[in-house]
Amino acid sequence: MIATTTSQTKQRAKGHQANVPGNTLPTAVLVGFDSMQGLPAARTLAAHGIPVIGIAADPKHPQSKTNVCKEIIYAPTATEELIPRLVELGARLQEKAVLFPCEDTNVLLVSRHRKQLEAYYHIVLPEPDIVEMLMDKISFYSYAQENDLPIPKTFFIENKQDLKRAADELTYPCVLKPRDSAATKWEDETIFKAFKTYDADTLIATHDYYQRWTDCFVVQEWIEGSDSDLYSCNCYFDANSKPLATFVARKIRQWPPETGVSCLGEEVRDDTVLEQTLRLFGNVNYRGLGYMEMKRDRRTGEYFIVEPNIGRPTGRSSIAEAGGVALLYTAYCDALGLPLPENRQQTYQGVKWIHLRKDVQSAFQYWRRGELTLLDWWRSLRGRKAYAVASWRDPWPFIYDWMAAFLSFLSPRNRKKRGVKSLQTKHKSRS
């Protein structure tokens, strides 16, 4: 399939506009706009001539300074209060909008209230039980174990007995993470999604420190390799669970390093990652936007599933568009029954994606460890890129992001959130 040019895409969008009332495309509503996923998704959709409304919880968030949204509504996005606000918005729109949840909590809320919302929005999600299974770490890893999907050795910790068994049977290092990293209390306590621990004592100490913020932990054996051994596949499936668009990439760096989120990634070809992604989502009759992350064990070459994300754009969805795959636009068109864009097949152009501020932070940490030189960092940035925040046409989110990061760095509470990893840091300095 041949990728189309940007001008061709715009021409198709104009053609669609001529076929809908008022000569405008239906609105895309992005819930959780003040998340890492919100702004890139809004810019991608707006570039196709789609009017975008964002719903954000934080009016002071840097992304609220964007100029790409037709409107930004401020409302709670992580609680049941979201639903009446969505109904209110839907009732005043002239036609049904396409709803894009941008965070895991938004996906769950929309899924659980889909019958109420479907009168006002086109909602593209798999069946409710599939949403619940794929989004809950225990349910998903249990499903993976039962269906011989490749995951590292995994334990679920709900009490001291579970913890002791895991500590005795695991091979170290291992990674400890909460059942739900999107839980408000967890995110209020720490910037880290997971913790790499090096022995049983450190595992137990880390568990004991954080157990009040989650009802259950997942602990897994660490997959040997660096950030660049983490691969992902963004995809979209139609109502018949047919993959309409896929895009494979890998991380280069994360923030925080090793257990954080991507801050620099690049397009790659990896058929193993693609095949495992299609296998997982195809077997559960999946519909909608999907994402799966895998890690390649540097010692053995084996691939292991880290986790899926479902029902929403990811921070790196825009790398697909930059690489010639109209991922989010395909989701939008399919939801409305519009003709699908032609550029839906990956052509491996080597495009990169970067969150510049976070990559500076990550590179600085690696430089302090002696694992990255300034020249190596500069070389890693070369090539055509999609940006998470930076944009000449929409500059204020980038400016405010750096300002907010500086103020956060000075905040005593945020210093505490960054510093609680001292349990691991102290151990590593001793080893």
TADA-V417337 format. One record per helix or strand of 2 or more residues. SS is the DSSP state (hx for helix, st for strand). FROM is the first residue (numbers start at 1). LEN is the number of residues. If there is no record, write none. Layout:
ss = {SS;SS}
from = {FROM;FROM}
len = {LEN;LEN}
This chain:
ss = {hx;hx;st;hx;st;hx;st;hx;st;hx;hx;st;hx;hx;st;hx;st;hx;st;hx;st;hx;st;st;st;hx;st;st;hx;hx;st;hx;hx;st;hx;hx;hx}
from = {6;21;28;36;52;62;71;81;97;104;114;121;128;137;154;160;174;184;194;200;217;227;230;243;261;271;288;303;317;327;352;356;374;385;396;412;422}
len = {12;3;4;11;5;4;4;12;5;9;4;2;8;10;4;10;5;6;4;14;5;3;8;13;7;13;9;8;6;10;3;14;7;3;15;8;9}
